[in-house]
Amino acid sequence: MEIGIDSFASGTIQKNADGANILEELLTRIEYADQAGLSSFGIGEHHRREFFDSAPAVILAAAAARTKKIRLASAVTVLSAADPVRVFQEFATLDLISKGRTDLVVGRGSFTESFPLFGYNLQDYDQLFMEKLELLIQIQNNEKVTWSGKFRQPLYDQPVYPRPFNDQLPLWIGVGGTTASFVRAGQLGIPLMIAIIGGETRRFRGLVDLYREAGIKAGHSPEKLKVGVHSLGYVATSRTKVLSDYYPGYAETFTRMGRERGWPPITTAHFDAQVGRNGALLVGEPDEVADKLLRFSEDLGGVSRFTFQMDNAGLTHAQLMESIELIGSKVIPIVCTSRPGIIIK
């Protein structure tokens, strides 16, 4: 099992956010996560005022120069609105800089701004992703590519460089909750990263089973069909501190997002359910978070990677640094002690 962090480089919705400081603090946290023994650090991709992660490969390249062991990942690259050739080149270059520590996680993204921004029609949402994923897989598997599709010019025996440090980039597909996405990932034999930001994590078991069944039926080995989970989380030294630190920013952020998407405002009852035994939030003291990680892995039939998404609740740099330290010094050892067969890579 791998335990890591995902970040969206959150700042503020105000116009005068100090982007330079936000990114410097983010790089400091990635460096600290490496020192604390975490397995991975992922950077998302958004094109909104409150996030500074519109160029994740650039951030990750800066992090690669400041770290030694931690894996560096996208979380996720919005492939539907990107050029697969350029995505591969950027992350292959990152893989060379990091000497083989790069993971490419691709998906559709949770916002839609990238479609008009890069000249795509949102009505082509699913077709764009499928076509671009097909091309990306061909580039991954072949140095020279011959390919044609609907949304870009064809390639004829076209070489794509550079190649990654270890010949192929570890490729994951990020998904939400649609059955077709799980089955498709299984048929392709590509590891799955599930974004679970609410409800009960165990409700995804049926979809995970479909993913694994589709993969086995397509001839892929069970070892290839890895499952990762990305969830909102925060670890603090006491229950009181958890609630006082995390709830206000969480409620504000998701109530604001709810106005865009038609969700009801966040209440304390909702929050209590989410931090409870079966709720998706990995928020609490180290022992209860470790227990939740283990239970979620069992609920889903085994999980290869968990990532905490912590900068969605307006937490300070100091609070995030303390949480990273607790994950490394408390949560990971508890997980390893509770399940001796589990190795934190």
N, C-alpha and C positions, 0 to 999 in steps of 0.2 A: 504494500500500500504506500502511496505517495501522498504527502500532505503539504499543501501549498497555499498561496495567496493569489487572488485576481484583483486587479485594480482598474478603475476607469479614469484615473487621474482627476478625480473630482475636485472642483474648485468652488465656485459660487456662481449663481445666476446674475450677479451684479456685473456691470460693464468693466469695472476697474480691477478685476481680479489680477493678482500678481502671478502671472503664469510662470515666470522664471523661478520664483520661489516654490511654487507648487511642484514643478518638475524636479527641482533640486531635492526637495524633501522626499519625493517619490523615489528617486534614485538612491537616496540614503536608506530608505526602507528596504529596497531590493537588496542593497549591499548588506544590511543588517540581517535580513531573512537568510541570506547565504551563510553568514557567520553563525546564525542560530540553528542551522541544520535543517531548514525547511527544504522540501524537494523541488518546488517549482514556484515561479512568479509569472503570472500572465497579465498582459495589458490588453484591454478591450479596444474597440474602435467606435467612436461616436463623432458626430459632426454638429454638436450643440454647444451653446455658450458655457454651460456648467462643467464641461468635460474637456480635458486637454490631451486626449488620446487619439486625435485624428490621424496621427502617423505612428502607429505602434512599433513598427520595425525600427524607426529612428530611436525611440526611447529604449527599446530592448538592446540596440547596438551600444548605446551609451552604458547601459547596465552591464553588458557583456565585458566591457573594459574594466569594470569595477568589481567583478565577481569571479569566483573560481569553480564552484561545483553546481550551483543551483541551475535547474533547467529554466529556460526562458521561452515563454509561449505567447501566442496571440489568444485573445479571450473575448470575442472571437473576431477573426478577419471577416469583414462583410463581403464575401466572395461575389454575391449577386451584382454588386455595383463596382466591381474591380476587374482589372485585366489579369487573368490567371498567369500569363507569362510574366508580367511585372511582379505579381505576388510571389511567384516562385523565385525570381531573381533576388528580390529583397530578402526573403527568408533563407535562401541558400547562402547569400552573402553574410547574413547574421549567423548562420550555422558555421561558416568558416571563421568568423571573428570569435565566436564562442567555443570553437573547436568541438563541435558536435553536441552542443547543449540546447538545441532549438527544437520546439514543437510548433507545428502549424495547425491551429484549430480554426476551421472555416465554418461559416454558417450564414444565415440570412440577416442576423441582427435583430434587435428588439425595437428599433426606431426606423423611420422611413426616409429621413432627410437625405441619405446618401443617393437615393434613386434620382430625384430631380437634380441634385448637385452634380452628378456625373453623367447626366443625360440619358437616364433610363426611365422606362415607363413602369410604374408600380404594378400595372395590370399584368406585366410579364414576370411577376415575382417568382413563381415556381419554375417556369421555363428557363429563366436566366440562371438560377442556381444550378439546375441540373446540367445545362450545357456547359457552364463554366467549371463545374466539378469534373465533368467528363474530360475537359481539356487539361485541367490541372493534373488529373491522374495520369493522363498520357505523357505530360511533361515529366512527371515524377518517375515514370517507368522507362522513358526513352530519351536519349540525348538528342536525337533528331526526330522531329514531330511532323507528321502529315495528318491534317485534321480539317474538317469543315463544319460549320454550324450556321445558325440563323442570325446571331447577334454580333458577329465580327467577321472580318475577312479571314479566308482559309489560310492554312499554313501548308507548305509543300516542302517536305524533307528539310525543315527549318531547324537548325541546332539552337538549343537554349542553354545559355551559360550565365553564371558559373554553376557547376554542379556542387551539391552539398558536401560537407566534410566526410560523412559516412555514406556517400553515394545516394541515399534517399533520406528525405526529411520525414520524421515521424508525423503522420497526418491523422488528425482527429476530425470528426464532424460534430459540431455543436447543435443541439436540438432543444426544442421546447417540449411540446406534449402531443404532437400529431403522430398517429399510427404509421402513416406512410413514411415519415422521416426515419423512424426506428427500423422499419423493415428494409428500407433502401440502404441504410448504413450497414445492416447485417448482410444483405446481398453483396455489397461491395467489399465486405470484410475489413471495414475501417473502424478503428476504435471510436467510441461514442462518449461525448461530454454532454451531460444533461444539465440544463439550467433549471434548478428547482428553487424558486424564490417565494413560494407560499404553499399553503395546503399541507398535506401529509406526504412525506417522502415515499412511504410504502405504497402509495397509490400508483407509483410508476412501475411496480414489479411486473404487471402484465405486459407492459410495453417493452421492458427489458427482456422478458422471456421471448417475446416476438422477435426482437433483435437477434438474440442468440439462436433461436430456431431458424430464422432466415439465413443466418450466417452458416450454420452447420449444413443446412439443406443446399446451400450454394457451394459447399465443399471447403469452407474455411475451417481451420483448426480452432478449438475453443480458446487456446492461448492467444490467438490473434484478436479475439472478440472482447477487447477490454472495455470496461465501463468506468467513466469518471462522473463525478457529481460536483457541480458548482452551486454553492448555496450562500445566502447572506449569513454573516457570522461575526462574532466579537467575543473575545475572552478577556475577563477581568478578574481581579483578586477576590471580589466578593459579590454576592447577589445584589446588594444595595448599589454598588458601584456600576454593575452591569446595567441596571435599570436606569439609573440617573444619567449615565453616559450615553446610552444607546437609544432609548425610547424617544426622546424629543426630536432628534434629527431624523430617525426612521419614520416617525409619524408625519413630520412635515414633508419629507421627500415623497413618500408614497401617497399622501393625500394630494399633493400637487400633481404627481403623475396620474393619479386617479381622475382628476378633473379633465385630463386629456383623453383618457381611455374609458371613462364611464364606470370606474370603480367607486365604491362608497368610501367615505373618509375613514381613516384608521382610528380605531378606538382601543382603549386599554384592554378590553375583552378580547379583541382580535389579537393583539400583541401577546397577551397571556397564553392564548391557544397556540400561537406560533412558537413560543419559547418552551411550551410544555413538552411532554414526553414524545409525542408523535409529530409535533409541528416541525416545519422545515427549517426554522431559524436555528443556526448553530451558535446560540448566544447564551453565555453563562460562565460559571466558574470552570476551571480546567477539568475537574473530575466529571462534571455533568456533560461537558462538551465532548470529552473523550468517550464517555458512555454512549452518547448519541451517535458519534461517528461509527462506533462498532455496531450499534443496533441498526443503523441505516445500511451498513454494508451487508449485514445478515438479511435485512428486509429485501434487498435488491439482488440477493444471490451472489454477493461478492463485488466489491468495488476496488478498482486499481488506483484511483486518484480522487482525493477530496480537495477542493479549493474553497477558501473563505473569501467572500467578497465583502470587504469591511468599510470601504470609503463611501458608502451610500447614506450614511447617517450623520454627516456633519462632524465626524470625530476629528479631534486635533491630531497633529503629527505625533505629539507625545503619547496620546492614548493609543494610536495605531502602533507605535514602536513598542509600547508595553505589551500590547496584545500579541504581537509577533514574538516577543521574548517568551511570553507564557506558553504559546503554542510550541515553541522549540524546547523549552526547559521543563514543561509540565505535561501538556497534552500528549505529545509524541511518546515520552517515556511511559505514560499511563497506558496508552494503546499497546505499546510493545509488551509491557508487563502483563496486561490482561489477556493478550493473545500471543503467546510466545512464538507461534509460527509466523506472525506478521513481522515483516522486515520493512522498516522505513528506509527507502532508498535515498 
